Amino acid sequence: MKNFITSMMLAFSVYGFSQTEKEKDSIIETINVLDEVVLTKKKVLYTQKSDRLVFNVENSIVSEGGTALDVLSRAPGVVVSQDGDLSLRGQQGVAVMINGKLTQLSQKELANYLKSTASSNIKQIEVITNPSAKYDAAGKAGIINIILKKTTESGLKGTAFASYGRGRKNRNSAGFNLNYNKDKWGVYGNYSYTFRGEEEKKEFNQTQFTDETRQQIATKNHQTSITDEPLTSNNFKIGTQYEVSAKTNLEFYVDAKIGSYQNIADGTNLLTDASNQTVFDAVTYNNSKEKWNDYTYAFSGVHKFDKEGQTMAFDFEYETSKFRSNQFQSADNTASAVTVNDRRGYIPSQLKVFSGKVDFVNPIKEKQSLEWGFKGSIKNNDNPSVYEYYDNNQWLIDFNSTNHFEYNEQIFAAYINYKYQLEKLNIQAGLRSEYTAIDINQKTLNEEHKDDYLKWFPSLSLKYEFTSSHSVHASYSRRINRPSQFDLNPFRFYDDSFNYSQGNPNLLPEITNAMEIGYAWKSSFMASVYLNKTKDVFTEVYNYDPNTNTTVTTEINVSKSYNYGINITNSSELNKWWSVNTLFNVFENKFMGNVLNSTTIDPIMTVNLNVQNSFTLTETLKAEANAQYQSKSNLGIYQRDGFFDFSIGISKQVLEKKGTIKLNVTDIFNTNNFHIKSVVAQTSFDKKYDLDNRIATIAFTYRI
């Protein structure tokens, strides 16, 4: 069924016409009716620009009622793992921006934030694979920019929304966006409440062999769990903007993210020997409670100089975030006298970040301009964690895990970017320099580690227009992916009694050189070929100890990797009521280096196909049917099985077109799951996640 549906959708999306680069999220069609000119506004899902692909989320029915993470999983070229990790065109290491500003949250905190952000607040998602020197060099795979809704019209404008969804658990959200603008002054604010109930079913299998030939089994380990994962969030933002003069605008806002998350898991753990005799058989229980509050204070402004086109913009931010996790883990072994101590952990974290940047635009002469600017950020993360185990009727501190870890990071950057527009050729060349200083203070062990480095990041993009309909483009950029403070922390973070992760203080940053060349026809058909080469690649590895029945996960650097592929985007209007957007990507990841005594990781050619169908049934009734398929792929030492997602939605305008009711069902066939496996050295590893992705949602939006 899924192959038939995918094939049919692809067959109907080969040729067609779509929007031009200048248009953002709609097409204006002119229709002659009895000497009258009628203008109708037709909303489109994707807009292809010279340096990015824009996903117009507010025009997507299927995306309504979900979260930002749900929407990202349907963005072109983006794949979301079960833990919320993002990859783009098969590459991990994606930088995320909110309204053009780089987030400072950790991977886990970012995943929680995206899960707690209602999709109704999102206007667009920009996928930028080769950013210019003006952007931060972070993110080896590129940048995803999430643009939230904001109205600039005069008077009081806004929207209110509410939704209810049901998968294995209930999900609901509600909120509003309000803007009031009059003369030179404006205020705005938004609030959203989100509750996301979720249940996941997990199955882990590990086989330990006697040696690296893997001819004789030593032990087998089988783990299962069913999780209950309620997440609650309250996010709000309030700000004001003022036009000081015709040339100067100022803005100030406060952004708050407050939430909680709990992971309750009931499971089993079975260990057998070479003779298939039971060595260990336990019933497990894990309960992790997390709370966070994050506040950002921002002040920005834009000034236009007397010379036409000459501007200066500044942006200063201070962010403070508190995160707390309380954990409890237990296991009851019924097979032998071997006991497992109950464990509990208190893991607080406080993040403080100050960042500021100044950007200038200077026209040199006609069709030439120079962009340049500076940016600095100072980050401090204090993480005093305490782990205890229960023994002899008392709680004792586990000194192997308890740790006070402080991370300090400073990044200072400067860039220059040159733009030149000839008759048919557009040139953009830039150079960015970033100096990084890191100070890691391991207070528990009284150890300090310092590092600093200066890196240069050139970028170049060319676009040649043969005619108004045909053009070619080429681009190059150099980027960096720095390890986070959690990647560098050498102490343990327990997922349960038998699995914990551990940072690597010797982890080096990844450096990527990315190249792309492509062709475009009327912005309706785009095709490109790309190649990314990365040095000191991060890859997750594991070590299993059969004596303690414990798996340790950490990250190491692999010598280098290559990511290369072909990307095709096509927008077709089959008739007045049916349009199709097709995104087709074929890529391969090739890793080179020594990983757990293995020098080869077999590359896998991967196909990613995304087909979005939009139907205009009547003037007020619209529908969508969207399909996404990805074949097998490799992520470092892991191989991920293919997955498929088919989702449908319908939208009806009511209340004189001020209100909209939307109904959608995502992952109808329940085939968008996460299954990874690997065989390296003496261990075979297999993880299956039955995700809670099949969700039916009804949503209502009212526009003031």
N, C-alpha and C positions, 0 to 999 in steps of 0.2 A: 504493500500500500504506500509506504513512505517513498519508495523509489519511483513508483508511478506518478505520485503527486509532484515530486521534485522535477522529474523529467518533463511533465506537461507544462509546469510553470516556466522552466528554462526555455522550452520550445517557443513559448509565446512572447519571449522577451529579447529577441535578437536585434531587431531594428526599431527605430521610432524617433520621435522628437521630444525634446524636454526644455528645461529652463536654460537661460543664458547665465553666464558667470555674474552679471551685474544684478540679477534678480536673487532675492534671498530666500523667501519661503512661499512664494506664490507666483502664478502665471496669470497675466491679464490677457484674456481672449477677446477679440472683437468679432461680433456676430451681427450681420446686417439683417434686420427684420422689418419689412415694409418701410424702407427709407429711414428707419431708426437705427442708431448705433447703441447696442447694449453691451455694457462691460460686465463681465463676470469674473470673479476672483477664484481661481482654482489653486488649492493648496497642494504642495508637493512635499514628498518625504525627504528627498536628498537634494542638496545643492553642491555642485562641484566647482570649487574655486581653484586658482592656480597653485595654491600651496596647501590646501586642506579639503576634506570632504565633510560637509555639514549635514548632520542628522536633525531634522526639524521635529523634535519630540512632541511639541504641542499639536502637530498635525497627525500624530499616530494614535489610532484608537486602541490598539493592542497594548500600548505603553501606559494607558490611563489606569489609575488605581494601584499601581505598583510602587516600587522604590527606585532610587537612582541606580542601585546595583542591578535591578531587573532590567532597567532601560539600557544600561551599558552592555548587558549580555546580548542585546539585539542591535547594538551599534555596528557599523560596517568594519569588519576585520578584527573586532574585539571578542576575546573569549575570557570568561570568568570561571575560575576554579571553584572548588567546593569551599575553600577558605576565603574567597573574595579576592584572590590574586588576579591581576589583569595581565593579559598578553595581547599583543598587537601583531598581526600577520605572523603568528607563530613564535614571536619573541617576547620573553618576559622582560621586566624592567621598564615599566611605563610610568611617566610622570603625569600627575593629575593636577589640573588647575581648576579653581572655582572662580568664574568671572575674570579669567586672565591672571589669577594670582596662584602661585604654586602652594600647594598644601604642605604643612609641616608635620602632619600626623604620621604615626607609625603605620605599618601595613595593617595591623589588627585594628587600630583606632580608625583608620580610613575606611576599612570594610564595615565597621559598625556605623560610622557616619553615613556612608552610602546606603546602608540598609535602613537607616532611620530618616532618610530624606525622601519625602513624597515626590513621585514623578510629576504630580500636578504643578510643582514649583519650577519645573525645568522647561526652558524654552528651546534650547538647542544643545547638541553635543558636537564639538568640532574635533575631528581626528586629524592630527598634524603629524605626518611621518618624517618630514625633513624641515624642522623649524629654522628660521633665520637666526642670525647672531643676536637679535634683539631679545630672544627668549632665553631663559635659563638653560644651561647645557645639560641639566639633569634629565634622566630617562633615555636609556640607550635605544629603546624601540620607538620613541617619539613621545608626543604629548597628547593627552585627552583634556580638552577644555570644556567644562560644564558651565553653560550660561543659564543663569536663573532669570525668571521673568521679572520685568520691570517696565512700568509705563511712564512715558514722558508727556502724555497729553495733558492739556489744561483741565482744571477742575478735579473733581473726585472721581477716580477710576479704580477698578479693582475686580477681583474675582473671589468667590467663596467656593469651596469644594468639600466633598465628603465621599467616602467609598467604603464598601464592605466586600471582603473577599473570603473565600473558603477553599483551602486545600485539605491537608490532613488536620489543620488547625485554623482558627479564625484569624483574619487580618482586617484591620480597618484603619482609616486615616481621615483627618478632617483639618481644615485650616482656611486661611484667607490671605490675600495680597491686596494691600490698599496703597494708593498714591494720591496725594493732593498737590497740585501745582497751580500757582497763581503768580503772575508777573515774574519777578526774579527769584522767587522762593518756592521751595518744594519740600515736602516731607513724605516719607514712605515707611512702610512696615509690613512684615508678614509673620505669620505664626502657623506652625503645623504640628499636629499630634499624630503619632504613628504607633500602632501596635501591630507587631508582626509575630504571629504564632507560627511555629515551624517544627516539624518532626522529620528526622532523618534516620535512615537505617544503614548501618555501616558493617562491613565484613572485611577483616584483615586476615591474610594467610601468609605465613613465612615458613620456608623450608631451609634448614641449615644442613649443609653437606659436610662430609668429613674432610674434604680438601677441595681445591679449586677446579679439579676435573669434574666435579659434581656427579660422580658415578654412584656414590653411596650416601644414603640419607643418615644424618645424625639425629635430628629432631624435627618435629613439625609443630607449629604453633597456629592455633585458630582462635580468632577473637571476633566477637559480635557485639553490637550495641544498638540500642534504640534511644534517640535523644529527644528531649522536649526542650525547645529553645525559644522562650518568649523574649521579645525585645520591645521596650517601650521608650519613646523619645518625645521630647518637647523642644522644638527648635524655633527660635525667633530672631528677627533682625529689625532694627529700627534706625533710621538715618534721616539726614537732612542735607539739602544742597542749596547753595545760594549763588546767584549771579552778581558778583561784586561790581563788575562793569561789563561792557560789551565784549571785553577781551579776557576776562578772568572769571573762572568758576571754581567754587570750593565745595567739598563734600565731606561729611563726617558720619560714621555709622558704628553701631555696636551689634555684633553678631554672636549669638549664644547657641550652644548645642548641649543639651542636658539629657541624659538617658541612662538606661539600665538594661542589662542582658543577663540571662541565666541559661546555663547548659546543664541539664539533668540527664544523666545517661545510666541506663541499666543494661548490663552486658554479661558476657561470659568470656572465659579465657581457658583454653584447653591446650596442654602440652603433652605430646607423645614422643616416645623414643623410636629408635630404628626398627624395633619389633612391633611398633604400633601399640605399645603398652602405655597406659596413662601414667604420666609422671606428675601432672599438676592439673587440677580441674577446679576452677573458681567461678563464683558468682560475684560480679563487680558492681560497684555503685560509685558514681562521680557526680559532684555538684559544684559548679563554678558560678559565682555571682560577681558580676561586674557593674560598676557604676562610674560615670564620668560627667564632668562639666567642663566646658570649653568656652572661653570668652575671647573675642577678638575686637580690638578697638582700632579703627582705621581713620586716617585723615589724608585726603588727596585733593589735588587741584590741577587745573589746566590754564595756561596763560598763552594768549596769542600776541605775538609781537607786531610791530607796525608793518614789517615786511610780510607780504602775502605768503602764507604757507609756513612761516616760521613759528614754531610752538615750543613750549616747555611744559612737561607734566611731571608731577611728583606724587609719591605714594608712600606713606609711612604706616606701619602696622605693629601692634603689640598684641601678642597672643599668650594667654596663660591657660593651661589645661591640667586638670587633676583627674587621675585614673586610679581606680582601686579594684582589686580582684581578690576575693576570698574563695579558697578552694578546700574541698574535702574529698578524699578518695579512700575507698575501702575495698577489700577483696576477701572472700570467705572460701578457703581451699578445702574441698571435701574429699580429695583423692589421697592425701598423705598427711604426715605430721608437719610438713613445711607450712609455716604461717607467714602471712604478709601483714606487716604493721599498717594500721590506719595512718593516713597522712593528712595534714592540713597546711595551707599556705596563706600568708598575708602579703600581697604584692601591690604596694602603692607606687604611684609614679606621678611626678609633677614636671610638666614641661613649660618652659618660658622661652619665647622667641620674640626678638625684635628685628624687624627688617625695614629697609627703606631704599627707595630708588628714585632716580631723576633721569628723565628722558628728554632729549632735544631732537627737533627736526629742523634742518637748515636747508632751504632750497639754494642750490649753487647757481644754476642758470635754468633756462627753460628745459623741462623734462629731465632734470637732474636734481637729486637731493641727497643729503647726508643725514643719517640718523646716528646718534651716539648717546651714551649715557653711562651711569654708574649704579651699582647695587651693592648693598651690604646686608648680611644677616648674622645674628648672634643667637645661638641656641644653647640652652642648658636643660638637661634632663636628669633628675634625681630619682633614683630607683632603689630604695631600701627594702629588700624582700626578706621575709622570715619563713622558713619551712620547719615543721615539727612532725615527729612521728610518735605514735602511742605505744609505750612499752612498760610493762610492769605497773599498770594502772596509773601511768602518769605521762604527760606530754613532754617530750624531750626535743631540744633543738637539733635539727639536722645540719651539721656544719658543712657537709658536702654541697648543700644547696643554698643555705642562708648566705645572703650577700648584700652589701651596700655598694651600689654601682652609680657613679656620677659621670655623665658624658657632657663635654663642652665642645662646641663646634662653631667656627667662624668662617664665613665665606665672603670674600670681597671680589667683585667683578666689574669689568669695564668692557664696553663694546663699541664698535663702529660699523656702520652698515651703509653701503653706497648703492643707490638706485639710479638707473639710466634707462630711459625709454626712447628708443629709436622708432623709426616708422613702423617696422614690423618686429623688432627685436627688443625684448625687455631683459635687462640685466640687473641682478642683485647679488652683491658680493659683500661679505662681512667677516669680521674677526672678533672673537670674544675671548677674554682672558679671565680665568677664575683662580683665585688663591684660596686654598683650604688649609685650615689649622685645626687639629683635633687633639684634645686632651682627655684621656680616659683615666679616671681615678678609681682604682679598685680598693675601696677603703677597708674592706674586711681583711684583705691580704696585705694592705699597706703597699700596694704596687701602683705605679703610674706609668702610663704609656702615652707618648706624644708623637705626633706625626704632622708634617706639613708638606704641601706640594703645590706647584704652580703649573697649570695646564692651559694650553691654547686650543681654541675651537674655531677653525675656519668654516665658512659656509659659502655656497655658491648656487645660484639658480638662474637658469636661462629659459626664456620662452620665445619661440619664433612663430609668428602667425603668417602662414602662406596666403590665406584668404580669411574672410570673416568667419568661415566655417571650419577651417582646418588649421591646426597648430601642433607643434611639438614642444616638449619641455624636457629639461634635464636639471638635476639638482644633486648637491653633495653637502654633507654636514658631518662634523665630528662631535660626539656626545659622550657623556660620562654617567655612570650609575654607581653612586657611592653606597657602601654598606651602611645600614641603619645602626643606631646604638644597640638594638636588640640582636642584630647579626654579630656584633662584636663582643657582647657580654658573655664571658666563658662559663658562667654559672647556669644551673639547670632551671628549666621551666617545665613543670610536669603537666602533661595532658591527662594522665591517669597513673595508676600505680606501676604500670609496666612500660610506659612510653613517655620520654621527655626529650626536649630540644635543648641544645647547648650552642651558644655563640662561639665564634672563632675570632679572637683579637688580631690574628695575622691576616685577616681577609683584606685583599687589595681591591680598589675600585675597578670597575669594568670600563674599558674605553672602546667605543664603537666608531667605525668609519662607515657611513651609509651613502649609497649612490642609487640614483633612479633616473630612468629615461622613459618618456611616454609620449603618447599621441592622443589628441582629442578632436572629435568631430561635433561641432555645434553644442558642446557640453552635454550631448546626448549619449555619445559613446566615448569612453575613455579607456585606454589600455597603457600599462606601464610594466617595465621590467626593473627589478631592484636587486641589490646585493648589499648585505651588511656583514662586515667583518669585525668581530669583537675579541679583544685581548683580555686575559685573566677573567674568564667567564665564571659567574656564580653557578654552582650546581649543588642541589641538596643531596646528601649522602646519608646512609644509616649504618650503624653497627649493632649487630644483635649478639647479646651475650646469653647463651643457653643456660649458663650456671645460675643466673639471676632472672632469666626469662624477661629480659629488659631490652628494649630497642632505643638507641640514642640517635637522634637526628641532628645534623649540623650542616653547615655550608662550607665548601672549599672552592678554591680557584682552579679552573681547568685552563690549560694553555691558551686555546683560542677556539672560536666557533665561526661558522659561516651560515648566514640565513639568506636565502635567495629564492626568488619566485616571480610569478606573473600575476598582475592584478587587472581585472577588467570590470568596468562599471557601465551599465547600460540602462537608459530610461526609455520606455516605450509607451506610447498611447495607442492601444489596440483599437479603441473606438472612443466615443465621447464619454462613455460611462465606465471604462476599464483602462487603467494604466498600471504598468508593471515596472518596478525597479529591481534590477538584478546586479548583484555583486559577486564576482567569481575570482577566487584567489587560489593559486597553486604554489606551494612553497615547500622548502626542505631545509631542515636544520642539520648541520654537520659539526660534531664536536670532536676536537682533537686534543689529547692529553691523557695523563695517567689518572684514572679514577679507581680507587680501591684495587690496585694492581692489574687493572684492565686498561689497555692502551687504545681500544677501539670501541666506539659506540656507533652502531649501525644507523645511518641516516634513513629517514622515512619520508617519502614524497606524500604530501598532505593536500587534500582538496577541501576548500571551504566555499560553500555556495549559500548565498542569502538571497531569497526571492520575496519581494514585498508587493502584494497585489492590493490596489485601491479601487473600490467600486462606488460610483455615484448613482445610487438607486433612484432617489428623487432629490428635489432641491434641499430637503432637510434630513434626508436619510442616507447614510454612508456606511460602508463596510470595508473590512480588511481581512485578508488571509495571507499570513506570512509563514514562510518555511526557511529553516536554516539547517544545513548539513555540513558536518566536518568528518573526514575520514581519520584514520589513525595518525597520530603525530608523536614526536618525541620531545620531552622536556628534560634535558640533561640525561641522567641515567634512566629516567622513567619513560615508558611508552604508554601513551593514553589511547584508549579505544575510541572509535568514532562515536559520534552522537548525532541526534536528530531532534529538531524542535518544530512543531507545527502549531500555530496559534491563530485564532480568529477573533474578530470583534465587530460590533455594530454600534453606530452612533446616530442619535436622533435629536434634532434641535427642537426645543419647546419654549413656551412662554415668550412668544414673539421673537424667537431666535436669541434671547438673552440666556437661556438655559440649555444645557446639553446633558443628555443621559447616554451613558456608554456602558455596554456590556461586552466583556471579553472573557475568553478562556485560553490560557497559555499552556503550552506543552500538552496538547490534547491526548497524545498517545503515550505520555509518560516515558519518553525515550531520551530526554535530555539529562543523562546521568553522568557520573564521573567515575571512571574505572582506569586505574593505572597499575602497571606492573613492571618489574625489571629483574634481570638475572645478572648479578655482578659478583665476582670473586666466589665466596662459598655460600652465598645466600640468594634464594629466590624470594621475591617480595610481590604481594598482590593485594591491592586495596580496591574495594568496591563501595561506592556511595550511592544509595538510592535516595535521590534528592526530592525535596518537597516542592516541585516545580509546577505541577498541574493545579492551577488556581483558576477558579471562576470568580469574576469581580464585576460588581455593578457600581458605577460612579456617577455622581451628579456635580456639575459645575454651573455656577450662575455668575454672569458678568454684570457689573454695575455700570 
